[in-house]
Amino acid sequence: MEIITATRALAALAQESRLSTFRLLVRAGGDGMPAGAIAEALAIPHNTLSTHLATLTNAGLIRSRREGRSIIYSVNFDGTRALLGFLLEDCCQGAPELCTPAVDSVLADCC
């Protein structure tokens, strides 16, 4: 992952409503949630949520799919893994493979 991509993802998460949305979608797992359910669960107005969802999507942290008339949002686990990998790249004194089990363990519970 390039540093500019990581910066975009971290900036997207550096806002309370977007971080809450991301965490909610992590808990929802691969099934995801419709935008209306996210707005209701977090008490965020629909138009505000739409902006937040776009920011998270552009950062590569979530994705959307159409199901009938609904748009379902879910975490982009590949993007999340890439961000976590980037953050842990220099851990363990340059031996990131030592951190891999921790990342895999965290993501295995949700993905």
C-alpha positions as CSV (number, residue, x, y, z in Angstrom):
1,M,0.0,0.0,0.0
2,E,1.2,3.4,-0.9
3,I,1.5,6.1,1.8
4,I,-1.0,8.3,0.1
5,T,-3.6,5.5,0.1
6,A,-3.0,4.8,3.8
7,T,-3.3,8.5,4.5
8,R,-6.6,8.6,2.7
9,A,-7.9,5.6,4.7
10,L,-6.8,7.0,8.0
11,A,-8.3,10.4,7.2
12,A,-11.6,8.7,6.4
13,L,-11.6,7.0,9.8
14,A,-10.6,10.2,11.6
15,Q,-14.2,11.4,12.0
16,E,-16.6,10.1,14.6
17,S,-19.5,9.2,12.4
18,R,-17.3,7.5,9.7
19,L,-15.5,5.5,12.3
20,S,-18.8,4.4,13.9
21,T,-20.1,3.5,10.5
22,F,-16.9,1.5,9.7
23,R,-17.1,-0.3,13.1
24,L,-20.8,-1.1,12.6
25,L,-20.1,-2.6,9.2
26,V,-17.2,-4.7,10.6
27,R,-19.7,-6.1,13.1
28,A,-22.2,-6.8,10.3
29,G,-19.6,-8.9,8.5
30,G,-19.7,-9.9,4.8
31,D,-23.5,-9.5,4.6
32,G,-23.3,-5.8,5.2
33,M,-26.2,-3.5,5.8
34,P,-28.5,-1.3,3.8
35,A,-27.8,2.4,4.0
36,G,-31.1,3.1,5.8
37,A,-30.3,0.6,8.5
38,I,-26.9,2.2,9.1
39,A,-28.5,5.6,9.3
40,E,-31.1,4.3,11.8
41,A,-28.6,2.4,13.9
42,L,-26.3,5.4,14.2
43,A,-28.9,8.1,14.2
44,I,-27.2,9.9,11.3
45,P,-29.4,11.8,8.7
46,H,-29.5,10.0,5.4
47,N,-27.9,12.8,3.4
48,T,-25.0,13.1,5.9
49,L,-24.5,9.3,5.9
50,S,-24.4,9.3,2.1
51,T,-21.4,11.6,2.3
52,H,-19.7,9.5,4.9
53,L,-20.3,6.3,2.9
54,A,-18.8,7.9,-0.2
55,T,-15.7,9.0,1.8
56,L,-15.2,5.5,3.2
57,T,-15.7,3.9,-0.2
58,N,-13.2,6.3,-1.9
59,A,-10.7,5.3,0.8
60,G,-11.1,1.7,-0.1
61,L,-12.5,0.7,3.3
62,I,-16.0,-0.2,2.3
63,R,-17.8,-1.3,-0.8
64,S,-21.4,-1.3,-2.0
65,R,-23.6,-3.6,-4.0
66,R,-27.2,-3.3,-5.2
67,E,-29.8,-5.7,-4.1
68,G,-33.1,-4.9,-5.6
69,R,-33.9,-1.3,-4.7
70,S,-31.4,-1.3,-1.8
71,I,-27.7,-0.5,-1.7
72,I,-25.9,-2.7,0.7
73,Y,-22.7,-1.5,2.3
74,S,-20.0,-3.8,3.7
75,V,-16.4,-3.6,4.8
76,N,-13.8,-4.1,2.1
77,F,-11.8,-6.6,4.0
78,D,-9.0,-6.6,1.4
79,G,-8.6,-2.8,1.9
80,T,-8.8,-3.2,5.7
81,R,-6.1,-5.9,5.6
82,A,-3.9,-3.7,3.4
83,L,-4.2,-0.8,5.8
84,L,-3.4,-3.0,8.8
85,G,-0.5,-4.5,6.9
86,F,0.8,-1.1,6.1
87,L,0.6,0.0,9.7
88,L,2.4,-3.1,10.9
89,E,4.9,-3.1,8.1
90,D,7.7,-1.8,10.3
91,C,6.7,-3.5,13.5
92,C,8.7,-6.1,15.3
93,Q,12.0,-4.4,14.2
94,G,11.4,-5.0,10.5
95,A,10.0,-8.5,10.8
96,P,6.3,-7.9,9.9
97,E,5.7,-11.7,9.6
98,L,5.8,-11.7,13.4
99,C,2.7,-9.5,13.4
100,T,0.8,-11.4,10.8
101,P,-0.7,-13.9,13.2
102,A,-2.2,-10.9,15.2
103,V,-3.7,-9.3,12.1
104,D,-5.0,-12.7,10.9
105,S,-6.5,-13.3,14.3
106,V,-8.3,-10.0,14.4
107,L,-9.6,-10.3,10.8
108,A,-10.5,-14.0,11.1
109,D,-13.2,-13.2,13.7
110,C,-15.0,-10.8,11.4
111,C,-14.2,-12.0,7.9
